């Protein structure tokens, strides 16, 4: 091999090794880009009802942990670069965050079915208030005893109805003392003794709490096949798809996409990644995109699709009529 060829070979190898290193070297950033559009007509089944002719699309985003090399992808149209701590709560591991998204998805399905059946005129019992664990502080005494999704029933002698009940019960204890907790896990009662921890704000349990309505038995069972979807931003579209089947919606076939959380009272809440989700909707052929009113400015001028802001489930139904 000549000296020139040898030099060229060495240079090529060096470049390839450098690119491989850059492709593996992590950064504190994530890339958010347009994801897929899931046709809920094929993923949600309402017992005893015929599927609607309309197509309701849940849109999501693709989230990728950016290496040094992948940061260049942030220049692609529709892709956004965000810091990890704006996406994942500080101190939360990726595993815990994924589990939190799974719990949020389950909650959004229950709430969406409740909202849709109530709007369709069915007699649905009012959900009892519940306080559940949304996340557990890593390396805290609670980390090995409490789980995301646990519903707190009683802390010490105090019944838990709102998150403030937990704070009131814990703040009376000295850091390092034991708090007896009664809870429900997977629908079954359980009890644990958790050692409290010292923080700058005082005695704490080492968990993040969320207030929500406990799941209720619905008049008409609803079945979901959405193992590949996470988070709570599909609540609005879940509710619309369920309502369409409950009311035997026979409108002409139409592709409708959207995003937004749904609360038990029908309020539509804001989400992240609106600009990426509307791109996914357009790729799926949707002509209408429903968006939470708080996110409307992000995509108000998006060409090629009618963007409709809504604040409640009732507004979304009125827009589709």
PANUDO-237351 format. One record per residue (C-alpha): residue in one letter; x negated, y, z. Coordinates in pm, whole numbers, plus 32768, in hexadecimal, padded with zeros to 4 digits. Each point is the difference from the previous one (the first is absolute). Layout:
// PANUDO-237351
aXYZ
...
This chain:
// PANUDO-237351
x800080008000
x7F7581517F9E
x7FC3810E8101
x811D80D37F6C
x80F87EE18013
x7F907FAB815E
x803A81688070
x815780067F5D
x805B7EB980AB
x7F90807E8155
x80C281437FCF
x813C7F427F9C
x7FE77F1F8131
x7FCA812C80E2
x813280AF7F73
x80D77ECA802B
x7F8B7FCD8166
x8044816E804F
x815E7FEC7F6E
x80467EC180C5
x7F8D80AB813F
x80DC812F7FBB
x81277F1B7FB6
x7FDA7F61815A
x7F99812D80D2
x8134806B80CA
x80738164803B
x80FD809980F4
x80EE803D7EDD
x81257F4D7F5D
x8089801F7E9E
x817880217FD5
x80797FBC7E9E
x814C7FA47F58
x80727EA48062
x811C7F287F82
x8177802C7FDE
x80C17EE1809F
x815B7FB47F76
x80D07FD1813B
x811B7F637F3A
x7F227ECB7FF0
x7F8380188168
x8139804680D0
x81297F138019
x8146805F80AF
x80C57EC9805B
x81407FD37F39
x7FBA81287F1B
x7FA880117E8E
x7EBA80B77FAD
x803481607F7D
x7FB680517E94
x7F308129806B
x7E8F7FD78046
x7F81809C8141
x7E86801E8007
x7F2F801C8139
x7EB880AB7FA6
x7EBF7FD680C0
x7E95806C7FF3
x7EBB7F457FDD
x7F1180448123
x7E927FA27FD4
x7EE1803180F2
x7F0B80CF7F37
x7E967F9D7FD7
x7F0781047F84
x80307F8A7E9A
x817C7FF4801A
x800C816B8072
x7FD6805C7E93
x815A7F6C7FC8
x808A812580C4
x7FD880CA7EC1
x81017F297F4A
x815580A37FC9
x80F67FA68111
x7EF47F8A80F6
x7FC380B0814B
x7EDC7FE080F3
x8055800E8173
x7F387FCE813C
x803E7EC280C3
x807080B88139
x811A80AC7F3E
x80847EAD7F94
x7FB87F1E8128
x8028807C8168
x7EAC803480A8
x7F9A7ED580D3
x80E07F137F3A
x7F637EDA7F4C
x80637FA27E9E
x80A17EC08084
x80D180C180FD
x806280FE7EF9
x80737EF17F0F
x80CD7F658118
x80988154804A
x806780227E92
x80A27EA9800E
x80CE8062812F
x806581447F54
x80767F3B7ED0
x80D87F1980D7
x8098812B80B2
x804D80B47EB9
x80B87ECE7F7D
x80DB7FE48137
x805081738002
x8046800C7E88
x80F77EDF8016
x80AB80A5812C
x8020814F7F4B
x807F7F627EBC
x81087F2680A7
x807D811D80D5
x801680E37ECB
x80BF7EED7F48
x810F800E810A
x7FA67EC280BE
x801F7FF48179
x7E9A7FFE8076
x7FAC80098175
x7F36812A8073
x7E987F918043
x7F8E80178168
x7ED280E28038
x7EB57F498014
x7E9B80618051
x7EFE7F2C7F4C
x7E867FF87FEF
x7F8780A07EBD
x7E8D7FCA8045
x7F137F8E8114
x7EBE80B6805A
x7EDB7F1C7FA0
x7F2F7F7D8124
x8106807180FC
x80817F138110
x81497FF27F3E
x7F5B7F897EBE
x80037E908065
x815A8004809B
x80E380E47F35
x804B7FEE7E8C
x807E80E97EF4
x81797FD27FEC
x80347FA5816F
x813B80A58089
x7FCD808A815F
x81267FBC80E9
x7F7980608157
x7EBB808B808D
x7FEA7FBD8173
x81578052808C
x805780F67EEA
x80DD7F9C7EDB
x7F7980757EAF
x80FA80B57F23
x7F2281107F6A
x7E8280187FE6
x7FFD80FE811A
x80727EF080F1
x7EB57F4D7FCC
x7F37813D803E
x80C68049813D
x7FC47EA18087
x7E8C7FF67FAD
x7F96815C8070
x80597FA78167
x7EFD7EE98002
x7E8E80268041
x7F1C7FA27EDC
x7F9D7E938012
x81377F8A80B6
x80EC7EF77F77
x8146805A7F52
x81027EEA7FE2
x80B180117EB1
x81397F4C7F8B
x80247FF47E88
x80967F4D7ED6
x7F1C7F5C7F02
x80947F657ECA
x8159800D809F
x7F917F478139
x7FC88091815F
x7E9E80098089
x7F3E80A0811D
x7E968073801A
x7F2A80B08101
x7F2A810F7F62
x7EEA80C480AB
x802781767FC8
x7EE280D17F74
x7F6E81568049
x8011810B7EF1
x7FC581777FF3
x817C80288006
x80277F228134
x80677E978038
x806D7F517EC2
x806E7EA57F91
x7F2A7FFA7EC6
x81177FEF7EFE
x80B080E07F05
x817B7FF38013
x8118802C7F05
x817380368044
x80F27F517F17
x814C7F4C7FFB
x7FF57E8E8053
x80667F1B7EDC
x81737FAF7FF9
x80C47EDE7F6D
x8085807D7EB2
x81597FA57F76
x7F5E7F967EB6
x7EA77F5A800D
x7EF280977F23
x7ECB7F417F90
x7EB880A07F95
x7EE27F6B7F33
x7EF7810B802B
x7ECE7F578093
x7F1D80CF7F1D
x808481528077
x7FA880B78144
x805C813E80B6
x814680BB8033
x801380DE7ECB
x80EB7F137F48
x8121803180F3
x80CD80E67F21
x7FEA7F1D7ED0
x80507ECA80D2
x813C80A8807B
x806B806D7EA2
x7FCD7EA57F6D
x80C47F5B811C
x811980FF7FE9
x80207FC97E87
x80377E8B8034
x80ED80308125
x80DE80EB7F35
x7FEF7F357EBD
x7F5C811E7F46
x803B7FB87E8E
x7F67813B7F6D
x7F4A7FE17EB7
x7EA07F738021
x7F10810C8070
x7EA4800A8098
x7FF980CB8140
x7EC4802780D0
x7FB680B68140
x7F5880098151
x8046806E8164
x80317F74815B
x81607FCD8087
x8076803B8165
x81327F5C80A2
x80C481457FD4
x7FB380027E8B
x7EF2810C800B
x7EFC7FDC7EEB
x7EA08043807F
x7EBD80707F52
x7EF17F167F86
x7E9B80097F7A
x7F8E7FC87E99
x812780A37F4F
x7F3380637ECF
x7F7E7E9E7FD3
x81577F618032
x80AD80D27EF7
x7EF77F927F05
x80507E958055
x8172804C7FCE
x7FC580927EA7
x7F307ED37F9C
x81257F20805E
x80EA80C47F1E
x80C880AE8112
x80BA81397F95
x805D8078815F
x7F1C801F8130
x809580458157
x7F1080AA80EE
x8019807D8168
x804A81728002
x7EBD804480C1
x7F337F687EE3
x80BA80A37EE0
x7F0181157FC0
x7EF37EFC7FC1
x80AA7F867EC1
x810D81007FAF
x7F6C80467EA8
x7FB07E957FA4
x804F7FD67E8B
x80BD7EDB7F6B
x80D87FAB812E
x811880A680C4
x7F8380408162
x811F801E80FB
x7FBE80738168
x80DB7F668110
x800E802A8177
x81017EF48056
x80867EB87F7C
x814980AD7FB0
x7F4880FA7F25
x7F557EE47F48
x814F7F567FBC
x809481487F85
x7ED680357F17
x802F7EA97F61
x8172803A7FC8
